Amino acid sequence: MVIMGQCYYNETIGFFYNNSGKELSSHWRPKDVVVVALGLTVSVLVLLTNLLVIAAIASNRRFHQPIYYLLGNLAAADLFAGVAYLFLMFHTGPRTARLSLEGWFLRQGLLDTSLTASVATLLAIAVERHRSVMAVQLHSRLPRGRVVMLIVGVWVAALGLGLLPAHSWHCLCALDRCSRMAPLLSRSYLAVWALSSLLVFLLMVAVYTRIFFYVRRRVQRMAEHVSCHPRYRETTLSLVKTVVIILGAFVVCWTPGQVVLLLDGLGCESCNVLAVEKYFLLLAEANSLVNAAVYSCRDAEMRRTFRRLLCCACLRQSTRESVHYTSSAQGGASTRIMLPENGHPLMDSTL
């Protein structure tokens, strides 16, 4: 019997799922197997690709720029999202019923924290890129201390939003406020989370739209002068293409999930949100894979670094063989490394 105003801290997960009308399976259904198989595949790919991005940024001194610190933070957030989703895949289906309340909140908190950090970092990158483009800089001169503070702020906000449900923003003492998609969370939390993410997206659209029109006007003006360096035109156009790809990926991956979260948070009884929630969450997780793929495809220096890291074992082996052959065949002959005239190759713009 449910008594209004009473707290149910000692109840099982099944009690709250029954209260919200969400089915809690006792065996592996075909749908569960498909979701877990897809989820594990996406999680492993997310982990590998974002580890590669982090390794590339750490190993290449050309990436020791403020914008790349933010990209590294995005990769770290997406890596965390991969770990969180992997944890979910090992604690879903029939295993959900065996979770304690603390275990369920841990599972949900990991997802909320990692996805919030990823979205917030995307906004931070957009704002920083806007500032550097308006200052006509290929790479930002933002002080490193401010970048660190920005990154810390992102994680403080993400941790705050991820930890709130376990401590206060739940429905353990107000069962009539429980959501259907997350039966232990208050509907107001889902609505706020969804609206916050949608607000971040609108801000990103506004920032990148301003960048787009600014770059287009600047390229048109520069095209009138024959002295304009063609490399800058290519870089700015590459910038526009990349941000359009990122925004498009954000819309495709995030919008469906935010819509169903908002519908559930607003208490839409006629909306069948439970039929699509798992697939839309998987789509949102796939954005953590898309982010890494976008940077890999759009940045030539990043691609070269990826190839070097992936082939480092082979390169080391061939280098040892080459050094041994050279030392034995030529004795003390030296090797010279030729650089371009300006001392370093130009880099493609990222974001």
Backbone torsions as a table, in degrees:
resi	resn	phi	psi	omega
1	MET	NA	131.4	-178.6
2	VAL	-94.2	124.9	179.0
3	ILE	-110.6	123.1	-178.4
4	MET	-64.6	136.4	178.8
5	GLY	90.2	-8.5	178.8
6	GLN	-90.4	146.3	178.1
7	CYS	-96.8	142.9	-174.1
8	TYR	-120.4	60.5	-178.1
9	TYR	-73.8	-19.5	-175.9
10	ASN	-101.3	6.2	-179.9
11	GLU	-82.1	165.6	-179.9
12	THR	-88.5	169.3	176.1
13	ILE	-61.0	-39.4	-179.7
14	GLY	-58.6	-34.1	179.0
15	PHE	-60.5	-44.9	-177.6
16	PHE	-74.9	-34.3	177.4
17	TYR	-66.9	-40.3	176.8
18	ASN	-65.0	-37.1	179.2
19	ASN	-63.8	-37.4	-178.0
20	SER	-87.5	-10.4	-179.1
21	GLY	81.1	18.9	178.1
22	LYS	-96.0	129.2	-176.8
23	GLU	-69.6	134.7	177.6
24	LEU	-115.9	102.0	-172.5
25	SER	-71.9	146.1	178.2
26	SER	-101.6	-4.4	179.4
27	HIS	-145.4	167.7	-178.7
28	TRP	-79.5	114.9	175.6
29	ARG	-90.2	158.9	177.5
30	PRO	-53.8	-39.4	179.0
31	LYS	-62.5	-40.4	179.1
32	ASP	-63.7	-41.5	-179.2
33	VAL	-64.3	-42.1	179.6
34	VAL	-63.8	-45.7	-178.9
35	VAL	-62.9	-43.8	-179.0
36	VAL	-67.2	-40.9	179.3
37	ALA	-63.2	-45.6	177.3
38	LEU	-65.5	-41.4	-178.5
39	GLY	-63.8	-42.9	178.4
40	LEU	-64.6	-40.3	179.0
41	THR	-62.4	-48.9	-179.8
42	VAL	-63.0	-42.2	-178.2
43	SER	-61.3	-45.2	-179.7
44	VAL	-64.0	-42.6	178.3
45	LEU	-63.8	-40.8	177.9
46	VAL	-61.6	-44.2	-179.7
47	LEU	-63.2	-47.1	-176.7
48	LEU	-66.6	-46.2	-176.7
49	THR	-66.9	-40.9	-178.0
50	ASN	-76.4	-29.3	170.2
51	LEU	-62.8	-37.9	178.4
52	LEU	-65.9	-41.2	177.9
53	VAL	-62.9	-45.7	-180.0
54	ILE	-62.6	-42.7	178.9
55	ALA	-64.0	-38.7	179.5
56	ALA	-64.7	-44.6	-179.6
57	ILE	-66.3	-38.4	-178.9
58	ALA	-71.3	-33.4	-172.9
59	SER	-89.1	-20.9	-175.8
60	ASN	-104.9	116.5	-177.5
61	ARG	-66.0	-23.0	177.1
62	ARG	-64.7	-21.4	-179.3
63	PHE	-91.3	5.1	179.6
64	HIS	-84.7	61.8	178.7
65	GLN	-125.6	154.1	-178.0
66	PRO	-53.1	-41.4	-178.9
67	ILE	-63.7	-34.6	179.9
68	TYR	-76.9	-25.9	171.9
69	TYR	-63.2	-40.0	177.4
70	LEU	-67.7	-38.4	176.2
71	LEU	-64.3	-37.6	175.8
72	GLY	-64.6	-37.6	177.3
73	ASN	-67.6	-37.9	176.0
74	LEU	-62.2	-43.1	177.9
75	ALA	-63.6	-37.7	177.9
76	ALA	-65.7	-41.8	177.9
77	ALA	-64.1	-42.2	179.0
78	ASP	-68.8	-34.3	174.6
79	LEU	-63.1	-42.9	176.9
80	PHE	-62.6	-39.3	177.6
81	ALA	-62.8	-38.4	177.0
82	GLY	-63.4	-41.2	177.0
83	VAL	-64.4	-43.4	-179.5
84	ALA	-62.8	-43.0	-179.3
85	TYR	-70.8	-33.5	175.3
86	LEU	-63.3	-41.8	176.2
87	PHE	-61.4	-40.7	178.4
88	LEU	-62.3	-42.4	-178.0
89	MET	-64.0	-29.4	177.8
90	PHE	-86.1	-3.0	-179.7
91	HIS	-135.5	43.6	179.2
92	THR	-127.4	-177.1	-178.0
93	GLY	63.8	-137.4	179.7
94	PRO	-62.8	-21.6	-178.6
95	ARG	-72.9	-17.6	179.4
96	THR	-60.4	-39.6	-177.4
97	ALA	-64.3	-23.4	-178.6
98	ARG	-87.9	-3.9	179.7
99	LEU	-74.2	145.6	168.8
100	SER	-80.6	170.5	177.6
101	LEU	-61.6	-39.8	178.8
102	GLU	-65.1	-40.1	178.4
103	GLY	-65.2	-37.5	178.6
104	TRP	-66.4	-43.4	178.9
105	PHE	-66.2	-34.0	175.7
106	LEU	-63.9	-46.1	179.0
107	ARG	-59.3	-44.6	-179.3
108	GLN	-72.2	-38.8	-178.6
109	GLY	-64.9	-37.8	177.5
110	LEU	-61.4	-44.1	179.1
111	LEU	-64.8	-48.6	-177.2
112	ASP	-62.3	-42.6	-178.5
113	THR	-65.5	-48.1	-176.1
114	SER	-67.1	-43.3	-179.0
115	LEU	-69.6	-35.4	176.1
116	THR	-64.8	-42.6	178.6
117	ALA	-62.7	-38.8	179.3
118	SER	-64.8	-46.9	-179.3
119	VAL	-65.2	-43.8	-179.2
120	ALA	-64.2	-36.5	178.4
121	THR	-68.4	-36.4	175.4
122	LEU	-58.9	-40.3	177.1
123	LEU	-67.2	-41.9	178.7
124	ALA	-61.2	-40.6	178.2
125	ILE	-64.2	-41.2	179.4
126	ALA	-62.1	-44.8	-179.7
127	VAL	-65.1	-44.1	179.7
128	GLU	-65.0	-40.3	-180.0
129	ARG	-66.6	-36.6	176.4
130	HIS	-62.1	-44.3	-178.9
131	ARG	-63.9	-42.8	-177.1
132	SER	-73.1	-35.7	178.1
133	VAL	-67.0	-42.2	179.4
134	MET	-65.0	-25.6	177.0
135	ALA	-90.3	5.3	178.4
136	VAL	57.2	52.2	177.8
137	GLN	-124.3	135.1	175.6
138	LEU	-71.1	-32.8	177.6
139	HIS	-133.2	139.0	-173.9
140	SER	-68.0	144.7	172.6
141	ARG	-101.2	23.0	178.0
142	LEU	-58.9	128.9	-179.2
143	PRO	-56.6	143.3	-177.5
144	ARG	-62.1	-34.0	178.5
145	GLY	-61.0	-39.6	178.6
146	ARG	-69.4	-35.0	176.5
147	VAL	-64.4	-43.0	178.3
148	VAL	-61.5	-43.3	178.4
149	MET	-63.5	-37.4	177.8
150	LEU	-64.1	-43.9	179.2
151	ILE	-64.9	-42.3	177.8
152	VAL	-61.6	-41.8	178.8
153	GLY	-61.6	-39.4	178.2
154	VAL	-60.3	-45.3	-176.7
155	TRP	-75.1	-31.8	175.7
156	VAL	-63.8	-45.1	178.3
157	ALA	-63.6	-41.7	-179.0
158	ALA	-66.0	-43.7	178.7
159	LEU	-65.7	-39.1	178.6
160	GLY	-61.2	-46.7	-179.0
161	LEU	-70.1	-30.1	-179.9
162	GLY	-78.5	-29.7	-177.1
163	LEU	-90.9	-20.6	-177.5
164	LEU	-55.8	-45.2	-177.5
165	PRO	-58.9	-37.7	-177.6
166	ALA	-69.8	-25.0	-174.7
167	HIS	-103.4	-31.0	-176.4
168	SER	-150.0	-36.0	-170.8
169	TRP	-91.2	52.2	177.4
170	HIS	-117.7	-174.0	-179.4
171	CYS	-124.1	25.3	-178.6
172	LEU	-65.5	-21.3	179.4
173	CYS	-112.6	7.2	-180.0
174	ALA	-149.8	77.9	-173.4
175	LEU	-63.4	-24.0	179.9
176	ASP	-72.2	-11.8	179.5
177	ARG	-100.8	2.9	-177.3
178	CYS	-69.5	142.4	177.3
179	SER	-83.7	166.5	178.4
180	ARG	-87.9	-38.1	-178.3
181	MET	-70.9	-37.8	178.8
182	ALA	-127.8	87.2	-167.4
183	PRO	-62.4	-10.6	177.8
184	LEU	-101.1	-4.6	-177.4
185	LEU	-103.3	150.0	176.6
186	SER	-72.7	144.6	178.0
187	ARG	-60.8	-32.2	-179.5
188	SER	-64.6	-32.6	177.9
189	TYR	-65.4	-44.2	178.9
190	LEU	-62.2	-41.3	-179.7
191	ALA	-64.6	-43.2	-179.9
192	VAL	-65.7	-42.4	179.9
193	TRP	-62.3	-44.9	-179.3
194	ALA	-65.8	-43.9	179.9
195	LEU	-65.6	-37.2	178.1
196	SER	-63.3	-43.2	179.7
197	SER	-67.3	-39.3	177.2
198	LEU	-65.8	-36.4	176.7
199	LEU	-64.8	-41.8	176.9
200	VAL	-59.9	-42.8	179.4
201	PHE	-63.3	-42.6	179.1
202	LEU	-63.4	-38.6	176.8
203	LEU	-64.8	-40.2	177.8
204	MET	-63.7	-41.1	178.2
205	VAL	-62.3	-43.3	179.9
206	ALA	-63.1	-44.3	-178.8
207	VAL	-64.8	-49.0	-177.2
208	TYR	-70.9	-29.0	174.9
209	THR	-65.2	-42.7	177.5
210	ARG	-63.7	-40.7	177.3
211	ILE	-61.8	-43.6	-177.8
212	PHE	-59.4	-49.8	-177.8
213	PHE	-69.4	-33.7	177.5
214	TYR	-65.2	-46.5	-178.9
215	VAL	-64.6	-41.0	-179.6
216	ARG	-63.4	-43.0	177.9
217	ARG	-63.3	-41.9	-177.3
218	ARG	-66.6	-41.9	179.2
219	VAL	-64.0	-39.1	178.2
220	GLN	-63.3	-40.8	178.7
221	ARG	-68.5	-41.2	-178.3
222	MET	-68.3	-28.8	180.0
223	ALA	-66.1	-19.3	179.9
224	GLU	-78.1	-12.0	-177.9
225	HIS	-111.9	122.1	-178.3
226	VAL	-69.2	-19.1	-178.6
227	SER	-79.1	-5.2	-179.1
228	CYS	-65.0	132.7	179.8
229	HIS	-72.2	123.1	-176.8
230	PRO	-63.8	-22.4	-179.2
231	ARG	-64.7	-34.4	-179.6
232	TYR	-68.1	-39.2	178.0
233	ARG	-60.7	-45.2	179.2
234	GLU	-61.7	-41.3	-178.3
235	THR	-64.6	-45.3	-178.7
236	THR	-66.7	-38.8	177.0
237	LEU	-65.9	-38.2	175.9
238	SER	-62.7	-38.1	177.3
239	LEU	-59.9	-48.0	-178.2
240	VAL	-62.3	-44.9	-179.9
241	LYS	-60.5	-41.6	-177.2
242	THR	-66.6	-44.2	-177.9
243	VAL	-68.2	-32.8	176.5
244	VAL	-64.8	-41.2	177.9
245	ILE	-62.6	-43.2	-178.5
246	ILE	-64.9	-44.0	178.5
247	LEU	-63.7	-41.8	178.6
248	GLY	-62.0	-41.9	178.1
249	ALA	-64.3	-38.4	178.9
250	PHE	-62.9	-44.4	-179.3
251	VAL	-62.3	-47.8	-176.7
252	VAL	-64.9	-41.9	-174.0
253	CYS	-82.2	-35.6	-170.9
254	TRP	-100.7	-35.5	-173.1
255	THR	-57.7	-46.8	-180.0
256	PRO	-56.6	-45.2	-179.8
257	GLY	-65.7	-40.0	179.6
258	GLN	-65.6	-35.3	179.6
259	VAL	-65.6	-46.5	-179.3
260	VAL	-69.3	-34.7	175.0
261	LEU	-61.3	-43.6	-179.6
262	LEU	-66.2	-41.4	179.2
263	LEU	-63.0	-42.4	177.6
264	ASP	-67.8	-40.1	179.1
265	GLY	-64.4	-31.1	178.7
266	LEU	-85.7	-0.6	175.2
267	GLY	77.0	35.3	179.5
268	CYS	-72.7	104.2	-176.8
269	GLU	-73.7	-31.1	-176.8
270	SER	-84.0	-7.2	-178.5
271	CYS	-86.6	123.7	-178.4
272	ASN	-86.2	67.7	-175.0
273	VAL	-71.1	-26.4	-177.0
274	LEU	-69.5	-20.7	-178.0
275	ALA	-72.7	-22.7	-173.5
276	VAL	-123.2	-4.4	-171.5
277	GLU	-58.5	-43.6	-176.3
278	LYS	-66.1	-39.1	-178.8
279	TYR	-71.9	-36.6	178.5
280	PHE	-71.5	-33.3	174.8
281	LEU	-66.4	-39.5	176.4
282	LEU	-63.1	-37.7	178.3
283	LEU	-65.5	-40.4	177.4
284	ALA	-64.7	-39.0	177.3
285	GLU	-65.5	-33.4	179.8
286	ALA	-63.3	-22.4	177.3
287	ASN	-61.9	-29.7	177.4
288	SER	-67.4	-25.7	174.5
289	LEU	-82.1	-39.2	-179.0
290	VAL	-63.8	-40.0	-179.9
291	ASN	-55.9	-49.0	-179.4
292	ALA	-64.9	-38.7	-179.9
293	ALA	-65.7	-37.4	-179.9
294	VAL	-62.9	-45.5	-179.5
295	TYR	-66.7	-35.3	178.7
296	SER	-65.3	-40.2	-175.4
297	CYS	-79.8	-29.2	-171.2
298	ARG	-96.3	-15.3	-175.8
299	ASP	-115.2	112.0	-176.1
300	ALA	-64.0	-41.0	179.8
301	GLU	-64.3	-37.5	177.4
302	MET	-65.3	-40.9	178.2
303	ARG	-62.0	-42.2	178.5
304	ARG	-63.3	-39.7	178.7
305	THR	-66.4	-40.0	176.2
306	PHE	-59.1	-46.3	-179.1
307	ARG	-62.9	-39.3	179.5
308	ARG	-64.6	-41.6	-179.6
309	LEU	-68.3	-40.9	-178.0
310	LEU	-70.1	-28.0	-177.5
311	CYS	-107.7	15.1	-173.1
312	CYS	-60.1	-37.7	-179.2
313	ALA	-64.8	-44.3	179.6
314	CYS	-66.3	-40.1	-179.5
315	LEU	-65.1	-40.9	179.1
316	ARG	-62.9	-41.6	-179.8
317	GLN	-64.9	-45.9	-179.5
318	SER	-66.8	-33.6	178.5
319	THR	-66.0	-42.1	178.3
320	ARG	-62.5	-41.3	179.4
321	GLU	-67.0	-39.1	-179.9
322	SER	-66.3	-42.9	179.3
323	VAL	-64.0	-40.8	179.2
324	HIS	-64.3	-42.3	-179.9
325	TYR	-67.3	-41.9	-178.4
326	THR	-65.7	-42.5	-178.5
327	SER	-66.9	-34.6	-179.2
328	SER	-79.6	-30.8	-175.6
329	ALA	-90.4	-34.3	-173.4
330	GLN	-117.2	-1.6	178.2
331	GLY	66.4	-115.8	-173.4
332	GLY	-93.4	21.5	-179.6
333	ALA	-63.0	142.7	-178.9
334	SER	-101.7	160.8	179.8
335	THR	-115.5	135.4	178.9
336	ARG	-113.1	142.1	177.3
337	ILE	-106.1	120.7	-178.1
338	MET	-89.2	131.8	177.8
339	LEU	-113.0	159.0	174.3
340	PRO	-61.3	169.6	-174.1
341	GLU	-60.0	-35.7	-176.3
342	ASN	-86.6	4.1	174.7
343	GLY	94.6	-16.6	178.2
344	HIS	-161.2	146.8	179.4
345	PRO	-71.9	151.1	176.5
346	LEU	-72.1	149.7	-179.9
347	MET	-107.2	147.6	172.5
348	ASP	-73.1	148.8	178.1
349	SER	-76.2	140.1	173.6
350	THR	-107.0	141.0	-176.7
351	LEU	62.0	NA	NA
